[in-house]
Amino acid sequence: MRIVSLLPSSTEIAFALGLGDQIVGVTHECDYPPQAFNKPKVTFTTLDREATSAEIDAAITGHLDDGTTSYGLNEQLLVDLEPDIVLTQMLCEVCAVPHSLVQGALPAFRHRPKILSLEPATFADVLSSIKTVGDHTDRVAEARALISDLRSRVDQIAISAASRPPVRMLCLEWLDPPWSAGHWVPDMVGLAGGVEVLGARRQPSRRVTWQDVISAEPEVIVMALCGFDLDRTLYEIRRTGLPDVLRGLSAVQHGRLYAVDGSAYFTRPGPRLVDGIEILAEIMGGEGDVGRFQQVDVSGSWASPRPDPTSPIASKSSVN
């Protein structure tokens, strides 16, 4: 079977099911596991990877208003790869190649591939997506085993979290302007022992105001920025700066503002979401592997945006 994955999350799922050798094409964003990075890339983005958060938001908003997309599909390469199955999605046109582009390429195929669209909106849906991929790739037993392992890890997290009171947590998916996280992230917060104060389960992420953040009174704030790893998130906080109105928040005053690798552990609906749940539990419990998250030093985060010669952006292969 020849598989093309048009989602970083489905690429991760396929590799986790032992399908790495059968993947013949991926997206420009597929960087995990490392073997995925060397696969032919059938997508690209028009976004400037060195742009600020505000500039990226403006560009994406412009595309949505115009009915266009910031993603491109190399249709000829897709056809030449002769896939038997294409893994794609219709959940979010901001996060991946639109389904319409995939459909538009179908007439060019000599043998039309199966289009498998994954649409997870909750953490349970993500586990169901693993089953779906397994069902369509003759990896039923492997999918069952992977799901069982992930559930076991989540159960262990829940047992540990049960010993402490729920924590009021806010996960932000974007910084400038601020966006609260949605879909499966509120589930992740709940499974880790917290309560998401702005994001709505099963609903898309949404733009909020800093006054909304203040009114929600989070005890902990987690910056899980879409498409950004930990270093890029910390850089984005430094160059954008945090608004002064947040100074009075309990989370800020008590040093409970954290940055994480949103791209790896929060915004990709795949197996590593469980790592994200573990990270949230560690943050709430005040312990854990600090290499997977970092407390934000707010003392240097209130100034106006400024250039940073240590910018990690130039080494990134894509924006998200």
C-alpha positions as CSV (number, residue, x, y, z in Angstrom):
1,M,0.0,0.0,0.0
2,R,1.2,3.5,-0.9
3,I,0.2,6.3,1.5
4,V,0.4,10.0,1.2
5,S,-0.3,11.9,4.4
6,L,-1.4,15.5,4.2
7,L,-1.4,16.0,7.9
8,P,1.5,16.0,10.4
9,S,-0.8,14.2,12.8
10,S,-1.8,11.4,10.4
11,T,1.9,11.0,9.5
12,E,2.6,10.4,13.2
13,I,-0.3,8.0,13.5
14,A,0.8,6.0,10.4
15,F,4.4,5.7,11.7
16,A,3.2,4.7,15.1
17,L,1.2,1.9,13.4
18,G,4.4,0.6,11.6
19,L,3.5,2.1,8.2
20,G,6.6,4.2,7.8
21,D,7.9,2.2,4.8
22,Q,4.5,2.6,3.0
23,I,4.4,6.4,3.3
24,V,5.5,7.8,0.0
25,G,4.6,11.5,0.5
26,V,4.1,13.9,3.4
27,T,3.6,17.7,4.0
28,H,6.3,20.3,4.4
29,E,5.4,20.4,8.1
30,C,5.9,16.7,8.8
31,D,8.9,16.5,11.1
32,Y,8.1,13.6,13.4
33,P,9.3,11.0,13.7
34,P,12.6,12.1,12.1
35,Q,12.2,9.6,9.3
36,A,9.2,11.6,8.0
37,F,11.3,14.6,7.2
38,N,13.1,12.8,4.4
39,K,9.9,11.8,2.6
40,P,8.9,13.6,-0.6
41,K,6.9,16.8,0.3
42,V,3.7,17.4,-1.6
43,T,2.7,20.7,0.1
44,F,4.1,24.1,0.7
45,T,3.1,27.4,2.4
46,T,3.1,31.0,1.2
47,L,3.5,32.3,4.8
48,D,6.7,34.1,5.7
49,R,8.3,32.0,8.5
50,E,10.0,35.0,9.9
51,A,6.8,37.0,10.2
52,T,5.5,38.1,13.6
53,S,2.5,36.5,15.2
54,A,0.4,39.5,14.2
55,E,1.6,39.4,10.6
56,I,0.9,35.7,10.3
57,D,-2.6,36.2,11.8
58,A,-3.3,39.0,9.3
59,A,-2.1,37.0,6.4
60,I,-4.3,34.0,7.3
61,T,-7.3,36.2,8.0
62,G,-6.8,37.8,4.6
63,H,-6.8,34.3,2.9
64,L,-10.0,33.3,4.8
65,D,-11.7,36.6,3.8
66,D,-10.7,36.1,0.1
67,G,-11.7,32.4,0.1
68,T,-8.0,31.4,-0.6
69,T,-5.5,29.5,1.4
70,S,-1.9,29.9,2.6
71,Y,-1.2,26.2,1.6
72,G,-0.3,24.9,-1.8
73,L,-0.4,21.3,-3.2
74,N,2.0,20.0,-5.7
75,E,-0.6,18.1,-7.7
76,Q,1.8,16.7,-10.2
77,L,4.0,15.2,-7.5
78,L,0.9,13.8,-5.7
79,V,-0.2,12.1,-8.9
80,D,3.2,10.8,-9.7
81,L,3.5,9.2,-6.3
82,E,0.5,7.0,-7.2
83,P,-0.9,6.7,-3.7
84,D,-3.5,4.0,-2.8
85,I,-4.7,6.1,0.1
86,V,-4.5,9.9,0.9
87,L,-4.9,10.9,4.6
88,T,-6.4,14.4,4.8
89,Q,-8.9,16.5,6.8
90,M,-11.7,19.1,6.6
91,L,-11.6,20.3,10.2
92,C,-9.4,23.4,9.7
93,E,-8.4,25.2,6.6
94,V,-5.9,27.2,8.6
95,C,-3.9,24.2,9.7
96,A,-3.6,22.1,6.6
97,V,-4.2,21.8,2.9
98,P,-7.9,22.3,2.3
99,H,-9.9,19.3,1.3
100,S,-11.1,21.1,-1.9
101,L,-7.5,21.1,-3.2
102,V,-7.2,17.4,-2.8
103,Q,-10.6,16.8,-4.5
104,G,-9.5,19.0,-7.3
105,A,-6.5,16.8,-8.0
106,L,-8.5,13.6,-8.3
107,P,-9.4,13.8,-12.0
108,A,-5.6,13.6,-12.9
109,F,-5.2,10.2,-11.3
110,R,-5.2,7.2,-13.5
111,H,-6.3,5.1,-10.6
112,R,-8.2,7.2,-8.1
113,P,-6.9,6.8,-4.5
114,K,-9.1,6.4,-1.5
115,I,-9.4,9.7,0.4
116,L,-9.6,9.2,4.1
117,S,-10.6,12.4,5.9
118,L,-9.9,12.5,9.6
119,E,-12.0,15.0,11.6
120,P,-11.2,14.7,15.4
121,A,-12.9,17.3,17.6
122,T,-12.2,15.7,21.0
123,F,-9.5,13.6,22.6
124,A,-11.8,10.6,22.2
125,D,-12.1,11.4,18.5
126,V,-8.3,11.4,18.2
127,L,-8.2,7.8,19.5
128,S,-11.0,7.0,17.0
129,S,-8.8,8.4,14.2
130,I,-6.1,6.0,15.1
131,K,-8.6,3.2,14.8
132,T,-9.8,4.5,11.5
133,V,-6.3,4.6,10.0
134,G,-5.7,1.1,11.3
135,D,-8.9,-0.2,9.8
136,H,-8.0,1.1,6.4
137,T,-4.4,0.0,6.3
138,D,-4.6,-3.5,7.7
139,R,-3.2,-2.4,11.0
140,V,-6.2,-3.2,13.2
141,A,-4.2,-5.0,15.9
142,E,-1.5,-2.4,16.0
143,A,-4.1,0.4,16.3
144,R,-5.9,-1.5,19.1
145,A,-2.6,-1.9,21.0
146,L,-1.6,1.8,20.5
147,I,-5.0,3.0,21.8
148,S,-4.8,0.7,24.8
149,D,-1.3,2.0,25.7
150,L,-2.4,5.7,25.3
151,R,-5.5,5.1,27.5
152,S,-3.4,3.4,30.1
153,R,-1.1,6.4,30.3
154,V,-4.0,8.8,30.6
155,D,-5.5,6.7,33.4
156,Q,-2.3,6.9,35.3
157,I,-2.3,10.7,34.9
158,A,-5.9,10.9,36.1
159,I,-5.1,8.8,39.2
160,S,-2.2,11.2,40.2
161,A,-4.3,14.3,39.5
162,A,-7.2,13.1,41.6
163,S,-5.2,13.9,44.8
164,R,-5.2,17.6,44.2
165,P,-8.0,20.2,43.6
166,P,-8.8,21.2,40.0
167,V,-6.6,24.0,38.6
168,R,-8.1,26.8,36.6
169,M,-6.0,26.8,33.5
170,L,-5.9,28.8,30.3
171,C,-4.2,27.4,27.2
172,L,-3.5,30.0,24.6
173,E,-3.1,28.9,21.0
174,W,-1.9,32.3,19.7
175,L,-0.3,35.3,21.2
176,D,-0.9,38.3,19.0
177,P,-3.9,38.5,18.9
178,P,-4.7,36.0,21.7
179,W,-6.7,32.9,20.8
180,S,-8.0,30.4,23.2
181,A,-7.5,26.7,22.4
182,G,-10.4,24.6,21.5
183,H,-11.3,21.1,20.1
184,W,-9.4,18.5,22.1
185,V,-7.3,20.8,24.3
186,P,-10.0,21.4,27.0
187,D,-10.2,17.6,27.2
188,M,-6.5,17.5,27.7
189,V,-6.7,20.0,30.5
190,G,-9.5,18.1,32.2
191,L,-7.7,14.8,31.9
192,A,-4.6,16.4,33.5
193,G,-6.7,17.6,36.5
194,G,-7.6,21.1,35.4
195,V,-10.5,23.2,34.1
196,E,-10.0,25.2,30.9
197,V,-11.4,28.6,31.6
198,L,-11.9,30.0,28.1
199,G,-11.6,27.2,25.5
200,A,-14.7,25.2,24.6
201,R,-14.6,21.5,24.2
202,R,-15.3,20.3,20.6
203,Q,-15.4,23.9,19.4
204,P,-12.7,25.6,17.3
205,S,-10.2,27.9,18.9
206,R,-11.4,31.4,19.0
207,R,-10.0,34.9,19.2
208,V,-10.3,36.5,22.7
209,T,-9.3,39.7,24.3
210,W,-6.8,40.2,27.1
211,Q,-9.8,41.5,29.2
212,D,-11.4,38.1,28.6
213,V,-8.2,36.5,30.0
214,I,-8.3,38.7,33.0
215,S,-12.0,38.0,33.7
216,A,-11.4,34.3,33.4
217,E,-9.0,34.5,36.4
218,P,-6.7,31.6,35.4
219,E,-4.4,30.2,38.0
220,V,-2.1,28.9,35.3
221,I,-1.5,30.1,31.8
222,V,0.1,27.8,29.2
223,M,1.3,29.2,25.9
224,A,0.8,26.4,23.4
225,L,1.1,28.3,20.2
226,C,-0.1,26.6,17.0
227,G,2.8,25.5,14.8
228,F,5.5,26.8,17.2
229,D,8.0,24.7,19.2
230,L,9.2,25.7,22.6
231,D,12.1,27.9,21.4
232,R,9.9,29.7,18.9
233,T,7.2,30.3,21.5
234,L,9.7,31.8,24.0
235,Y,11.1,34.0,21.2
236,E,7.6,35.1,20.2
237,I,6.8,36.1,23.8
238,R,10.1,38.1,23.9
239,R,9.6,40.0,20.7
240,T,5.9,40.6,21.0
241,G,5.8,41.4,24.7
242,L,3.0,40.8,27.1
243,P,0.4,43.5,27.8
244,D,0.7,45.4,31.0
245,V,-2.9,44.6,31.9
246,L,-1.8,41.0,32.8
247,R,0.5,42.1,35.6
248,G,-2.3,41.8,38.2
249,L,-3.2,38.2,37.3
250,S,-2.6,35.6,40.0
251,A,-1.0,33.3,37.4
252,V,1.5,36.1,36.5
253,Q,2.2,37.2,40.1
254,H,2.8,33.6,41.2
255,G,5.1,32.7,38.3
256,R,2.6,30.3,36.7
257,L,2.9,31.4,33.1
258,Y,4.5,28.6,31.0
259,A,5.6,28.0,27.4
260,V,5.4,24.6,25.8
261,D,5.9,23.0,22.4
262,G,2.5,23.6,21.0
263,S,3.3,22.0,17.6
264,A,4.4,18.7,19.0
265,Y,2.1,18.1,21.9
266,F,-1.1,20.2,21.6
267,T,-2.1,21.2,18.1
268,R,-1.5,18.0,16.2
269,P,-4.3,15.5,17.0
270,G,-2.1,12.4,17.2
271,P,-0.5,10.0,19.8
272,R,1.7,12.8,21.3
273,L,-1.3,14.5,22.7
274,V,-0.9,12.2,25.7
275,D,2.6,13.7,26.2
276,G,0.8,17.0,26.2
277,I,-1.6,15.8,28.9
278,E,1.5,14.6,30.9
279,I,3.1,18.0,30.5
280,L,-0.1,19.8,31.7
281,A,-0.3,17.5,34.7
282,E,3.4,18.2,35.5
283,I,2.8,22.0,35.3
284,M,-0.2,21.8,37.6
285,G,1.6,19.6,40.0
286,G,4.7,21.9,40.1
287,E,7.1,19.1,39.0
288,G,8.2,17.1,36.0
289,D,10.5,17.3,33.1
290,V,11.2,21.1,32.7
291,G,12.8,20.3,29.3
292,R,9.3,19.9,27.9
293,F,8.0,23.2,29.3
294,Q,9.5,26.4,30.6
295,Q,8.4,29.0,33.1
296,V,8.2,32.4,31.3
297,D,10.4,35.1,32.9
298,V,7.9,37.9,32.9
299,S,10.4,40.4,34.2
300,G,11.7,40.8,30.7
301,S,8.5,40.3,28.8
302,W,6.7,43.6,29.3
303,A,8.8,45.8,27.0
304,S,7.9,46.8,23.5
305,P,8.8,44.3,20.7
306,R,12.5,44.3,20.0
307,P,14.9,42.5,17.7
308,D,16.6,39.4,19.1
309,P,19.9,38.2,17.5
310,T,19.3,34.7,18.9
311,S,16.1,34.2,16.9
312,P,15.5,30.5,16.3
313,I,13.3,31.2,13.3
314,A,15.9,30.9,10.5
315,S,16.3,27.2,11.4
316,K,12.6,26.3,11.0
317,S,11.4,24.5,7.9
318,S,7.9,26.0,8.2
319,V,5.7,28.3,10.2
320,N,3.4,25.6,11.5
